Amino acid sequence: MSHGPRAHLLLALLATAPAAAQAGAPPAAPPTDDDTVFHVGVDAWGETLSTFETGVEHETYDPDIALAARFRAGFDAKLIGPKLRFVGEGDFFARRVAGEPTEVGTYRVDPALRRGETFHPWPVALRKLYLEWRPFFGMFRVGQQASSWGLGIVAQSGDRDDRLFGDAIRGSLSERAMFATSPFQAIGAQPASVLGRLTFVVAGDLVFADETAELLHRDLTMGDEAYQLVLSAVVRPREYKGEAVSARHDASGGVYAVRRTQHYAEGDDLDVWVLDAAMASQHAWPGAASLRFGVEGAYITGETNRLETEASQDGLDVKAWGFALETQAGFAPGGVPVTVGLLGGMASGDADPDDAETNRFTFHGDYDVGLILFDQVVPALQRRSTERVENPLHAKQPPRGYENFAGRGGVTGASYGVVRTTVEPLKGLTAGLQAMGAATTGPFGDPYLSFAAGGSPRNPFGGPGEGTFGTELTAAVRWALPTIGAGVEPAVRATYGVLLPGDVLKGPDAELGTVHFVQLKLSLDAIRGGGR
């Protein structure tokens, strides 16, 4: 076998470019009511995925019921007044208790993802530990940090949230020194004006852990060394308090560039630029009517010798792009809050897997447009494809980089459209329905089967490598229960989804079949300080 499989490299590139600042929100303000605020969050969930075939051999993927739990705690403390803060956060338990998941957590595991017992390679995983100083001319942050940008197709912090569809599991963590400033305020611009909200950011990173780099292995030996220079200009959103008593209109967004240089523990190298632009607008009127719009686009260019192809056995050029847009309208007929949203996006695919370029773009794994196809099914099929490549009966010497073919979830080489609606019939009770359709933007190919077919892209079931992935339907209900005990806020969420496969998940003699997904999740949150 001479063809080099097209690794899902861009998943790593995108998720490892943490943003200089959030395009959708300003840096968090210091605690006001108490010198120190503590927060604790506990998540426990169980999920199951129905059995499905993984390819032409009619082998089945039959995962057990997966049980997982996560205990996260942190603090935000004022030191010597409100301008100096000390912030820390860690996962003190984040473990897959039982079952074999396709989606693991923040840190890398076995490249083929056959073992997913834990989210982290360590018993305790530090997420944040930094000092922040806010003099009159800006803000300094130094220490281990996590950050997000725009809609989150490139970078997400992995912070817990109360989203109805999906979960924030991963996060890009860096040892970072950052400076941010809004210089026009110093010459008289009002803080709420566009010039007053214009902020410039510069940061330097040593990546601690993300989807492609792990600074320290579990035995504390050195792993991958990844360095980043981050430059950003962003207009922060205006801050409003309370419900709208008159029409409100706001626009925010910005651009950023990341230069990343990485040396892998195995001896490979990566050198890329990530360029990203994001903007958002929000409109609100009295009576709970609202309209939101957001868009983000990213482009990656550079080179790597992490993998090889037939046309280039000493490295590849990297050129890929992706974008996403979201719009959501909110209203309250009869006093019942309702939202209707549309999502769409595209991640570039790789039309020629044997040339000297890699063009496949992959969204960050926490950007959820569905819960089954990209998070569960595609990674499982990729793992099986990896096993076909490394089978000595198929390839005496697998090509360099073949192990990177198996991804960890996220929109990749695809376009998609989503219709999403939610309703809150009772205070604290939210229900939602979502329909997602997706198609390929480049061949969804099995490397060995494509090679055996003379180079014509073949999917894992032996059919054409281009077409529709199918339709995914999801229903979810989340109930925020009344506060119990000493300020503990519980919530329960139930989710059901079904994937109806399209032609790219079928072949002449085998097909994926309908896939069902069920999850039940319990969350507990508690905050001390900050007036609570």
N, C-alpha and C positions, 0 to 999 in steps of 0.2 A: 504494500500500500504506500503510494508516494504522495498523496494529497495531504496537506496539512489542514486540519479542521479549523474553522474560523472560531476562535475563542470568543467568549462574551466578555471581552476586555473592557468595553466601555461601561459596563456596570461598575467595575472597579474605579475607572477614571472619574466618573461622575460622583459617586458617593464619597470619594476621597478629596473633594474640593470644598471643604467647609467654608461657609460664607463669612465675609468680614463683619457683616451686620445683617440683621433681619430687614428685608425689604418691606415686610408687612407690619413691623412693629419696631419702636425705638428700643434701645437698651433698657433693661428693667430698671425702674427707679428704686432708690433705697427704701428700706422699711421705714415707716413713719411713726407708728404708734408705740412700738417697742424697740429696744435696742437689738433684739435678736428674734428672728422668726424661724421656727422649726416646722418642717413638713414631713409627713410619713405617708407613703402610699403602698398598698398591698393589692396585688392582682392574683387571682387564681382562676384558671379556666381549663375546661376540657373540650376536646373537639374530635370529630371523627370524619373520615373521608371514605367514600365508598370505593370498592375495588374497581380497577380499570386495567385494560391491557396496555402494555408498554411498547408493542411493536410487532414485527412480522413473525416473531417466534411464538406469539400468543402467550407470552409470560404476563403475569398479572402483578400489579402493585397493590398490595393488601395491607395498608398501615393499620397498626393497632390504634385503639383510642388513645389519644395523646393527652396527658395531664401535665400542666406546668404551673409554676408559681413564681412570683417576683416580689421581693420586699425592697423598697427604695426609700431612703431617708436623706434629708439634707437640712442645711441651715443657711440663713442670710443674716449676717451680724454687722451692726455698725461699730466702727472702731474710731475713737477720738472724733465724734461728731458724724453727721450724715454724709460727709464727702468721702469717707474712707470705709470700704466694706470688705468683708471676708466671706466668701461663699464656698460651700462644699456640698457634695452630693455623691452617694454611692449606691450600688446595688449590693446589698448584704446577703441576698439570696436571689438567684435568678437561674432556675434550673428546670429542665424538662424532667419531671418526676417519672413519667412512664410514656411509652410509645415512641415511634420513630417519626419525627416531623420532616417536612421538606423545607420549611422555613426555620432557620436557626436565628441566632441573635446578632448582637453587634459585631462580634469578633469572628475571624475566619476559623474554620475547622478543616477537616479533611477535604481536599479540593473536590473530590467526587461527592461530598456531602452524604456519605453513607452512614455516618454516625452523628446524631444530633442530640446527645444526652444533655448538653448544657448550653446556655446562652453565652457564657464566658469561659475562658480557659482557667480562671482563678476562682477560688471560693468567694472572694470579695472583689468587686470591680469598681474602682474609683472612676467617677464620671466628671466631676468638677471639683476643683480646688484652686481658687484664684483670689487675688487681691484686686480691688477696683478703687481708683482714686479719681475724683471729679473736681479738679480745680476749675476756675472760672473760664478757662480757655479750651476745655475739652474733657476727655475721659481716657484714662489709662487702665488696661487690664493685663495682668501678668499671672500665668499659671495654666493649669489644665482646664480647657474650656470645650463647650459644645455649642454649635450655632446652626442657624437655618438661613435660607435665602428664598425669597419669592414664594412661589407655589410649592416648592420643595422637590422639583424633579431632579435637582442636582445635589442638594445638601439638606439634610434634616437632622435635628439635634437628638432625636430619640426621646424627647420629653414626653411624659405621660399626658394624655388628654382624654376627653370624653366623647370622641368621635363615635358616630353611630355605625359606620362601615369601616372595618379594619382596625389596626392597632399600630401605635408607634413602638417599634421594638428595637430598631437599630439606631445608630448615631455615629457621627464622625467626631472623634475626640483628638485634640491636639494640645501639645505644650505650646502655648501661644503668648506672644507679646503684641499688644494691640494698642493703637492710639486712634481716637475718633474726635473730630472737632466740627463745630458749626460756626465758621469764622464770620459770617455776615451778621450774626447776633452782636458781635463785638463792635460793629460800626452802626448799630441802631436798628437792624431788622427785627421786627416783632417775632417772637417765638412761633406763633401760629401761621406766619406768612410762609410762602414758598421758599424764599431766601433764608428765612429763619430756621426752616426745617431741613435745608440742604446740608448734608453731613458728609465729610470726607473721612475715609478710614484707610489705614495702612497696618498690616500685621505680618508677622513672621511666625511660621509654624514648624515644629517638629512633630509629625503625626504620631500619636500614641497608639491609636487603633481605629481602623475603619474596615471597609469591605475588601481592601486589597493590601493593606499594610498592618503589621503587628510588630510594634517596637520590641516587645519582650515576649518570649515564649513562656510556656507554663513553667519550665524549669529555670526561668529567669535569665536564660541566655539571650544574646542579642538576636533580633529577628530582622525585619525589613527597616531600612532607613529611608524615610520620605520627608523631604523639606519643601515648604511652600512659601511663596511671597504672594500676599493678597493685597489688592488695591481696589477701592470701591468708592463710588459717589452715589448717595441715595437721598431722596426726599422722603423724610419720614412722614407717616400719616398723622393727621391732627388727632388730639386726644379730646374726646367728649365724655361727659358724665351725665348719667341719667337718660331717660327716654327723650326722643325728639319732641319738642314743643313747636318747632317750626322746621322747614325743610333744611336738611344738611347735605352738603355735597363736598366730597373730599377725593383727592387723587394723590397717589404716592408711587414710588418706584425708584429704580436706579440701575446702574450697571456695575459689574465687577469683573476683575480679571485675576486669574490664579496661575502662577507659574509653579509647576510641580516637577521635582527631580527625585527619582526614587531608585534605590539600589536594593533589590530583593535578596533575601538570605541565600537563595539558590545561585546568586551571581548575575541575574538578569538586571536590566536597567529600563527605566521609563523616563521620558522627558517630554512634557506636554504643556500647552497653554489651554486653559478652560476660560472661555469668554461667555458671559451670561448677562441678559437684560430681563428685567421684570417690572411690571407695573400693575397697579390695582386702582380701582375707583369704587367708592362706596357712597350710596345715596339713601337717605332715610327721611320719612315724612311722618307727621303725627298719625297715630292710629296703627302703628306696627307695620306700616308699609315700608319696604326696603328693596334695594337693588344693588347687587355687587357684581363686579366684573374683574377678572384677573387674567394675566397672560404672562408666560415666561418662555424664553427661547435661549438655547445654549449651543455653542459650537466648540468642538475640541480639535486641536491640531498638534502634531508632534510626531514622535517616533518611539519605538520600543523594539527590543530584541527578545521580549518575553515569549513570543511564538514565531512560527515560521510557516511559509507556504511553499508550494512548488516553484513559484516565480521568485521568491526571495527567502533564502535560507539563512540570512544574517540579520533579520529584523524587518519590521514593517513601518510604513508611514501610517499615522493615525489621522483620519479626517472623518468627523461624524457630527451630526446635529440632531436636535430634538426640540419640540415645543409642546406646550400645553396651554389650554385656555379653559376658564371656568366662568360661568355666569349663574346667578341665583336670584330669584325674585321671592320676596316674602310678603305675606299679607295675613289678615286675621278675620275671615268671614265669621260673623257671629261670635267674635271674641276668641276663636280657636286659631292659634298660630299655624300657618301652613307655608311650606317652602317648595318651590319647583326649581330644579337646577339642571343645567346642561353642561357636560364636560366633553372635551375633545382634545386630541393630541396625536402626535406622531413621533416615532423614534426611527431614525434612518436605519435601513438594512444594508446588507452586503450582497450586491448583485453578483459579484465575482469572487468566490471564496479562495481563489488560487492566484490572485494578482498580488502586487506588492503593497496593497493598502488594506487597512481594516476600517470599515465604515459603519459597523454596527454600534448603535447608541442604546444605552439602557438607563431607564429612569431609576432613581433611588427606590429601594425596596419598600420604604414607608409611604410612598405616594401610591395610595390605593385607588385603582379604578375598578377593581373587582377583587374577589377573595379566592377564586379557584384557579382560573386559567393561568395567570402569570405567577401567582404565589405558590401554587401546589402542583398543577399538572405539568407545566413546562419544565420546572426544575427536575421533576421525576423522570420525564422523558429524556432530558439531557444527561442525567446520570446513567441511564441505560445506554444511551448512545456512546458515552465515554467508555463503558465497559466493552462495547463492541470494538472500539478502536484498540483498546489495550489487550484484547484477546489475541494470544500468540498465533492462533489459526487464521486470524485476519491480517495481522501486521507483525512481522518479525521484530521491527523496531518502530514503535509509535513515533510520529513526528513530534518535534519539540513544541511544547505548549498545549498538547492535547488535553491535559488535565484541567485546563482552564475553560474547557467547553461547557462544563456544568455550571449554570448560574444559580443564583439564590433568590430569584424572584424579581419582579419589577418589569414594567413594559419594556420589551426589547424587540427591535426589528419589526415593529407593528404600528398600525394606526388604529384608533379606537374612537367610539362615541358612546356617551353615557347619558341616560335620562334618570334623574333622581328626584324623589319627592318625599317630604316628611310632614308629619302632622303631630301636634301636641294636644291631644284631646283632654288631658288632665295635667295639672301642674306637676312637673317632674317626670311625666310619662311621654316618651317620644317613640313614634313608629315610623318606619320608612320602607320604601320600595325602590329598587334600582334595577335597571336593565342596561346591559353593556354588550356591544358588538365589536369585534376586532377582526382585522385582516393583516396579512403580511405586507411589509415594505421591502422585504428581501427574502430569499429562500429560507424557510424553516426546514433545514436539511439535516439528515443524519449523515455524518462524514463517511462512514463505511458503506452504507447503502448507496450513497451518491457515487462513491468511487466504483462500486460494483456495477452501477448502471452506466458506466462510461463517462462519469462526470456530470450527468444530468441530475439536478437537485431532486433528491427523494426524501420524503418525510420519514419518520420512524416506522410508519406502517407500509412503506413502499410506494406510496402515492406521490403526486406532484408536490413540490416543496413550496408552492405559492398558491395563495387562495385565502379563504376565510377561516379564522380560528373557530368561529361559532358565536353563540349567544349565551350570556350568563345572566341569570335572574337571581336577585338576592332580596330577602326580607329580613328586617331586624327590628327589635323592640328593646328600648332601654328605659329602665325605671330607676330614677334617683329617689331612693327611699328616705323617709324622715331621719333627721339626725338622731343618733343614739349615743348613750353614755356621755363621755366628756368630749363632745364635739366631733364624734366620728361620723363621717358621711358615707353611707353605703350606697352601692348601685349594682343593679343586675342587668345583664344584657343577653338576649338570646338571638341567634342568627341562623338562618337557613339559606342555602344557596344551591343552585343547580346549573350545571354547564351542559348545554346542548352543542356537541362538537360540529364544526364545519368541515369542509372538504380537505383542508390541510392536515386534519387529524384522522384521516381515513385513507385506506389503501385498497387494492383489489381483493385482498384476502383477509384483512384485519382492519380494525378501527378502534378508536378510543372507547366509544360507548358513552352513555350519559353518566355524569359524575355528580354526586350529591355531597354536600358539606353541611355539618351541624356544629355549632359552638355555643357553649354556655359559659358566661364569664361573670365573676363577682369581684367588685372593687371596693376597697375601703380607703378613705382619705381622712387625714386629720392635720390641722394646722394649729400651731400655738404661737401666740404673739401677733403683731399686726392688728391688734384690736379684737382678736378672736380667742 
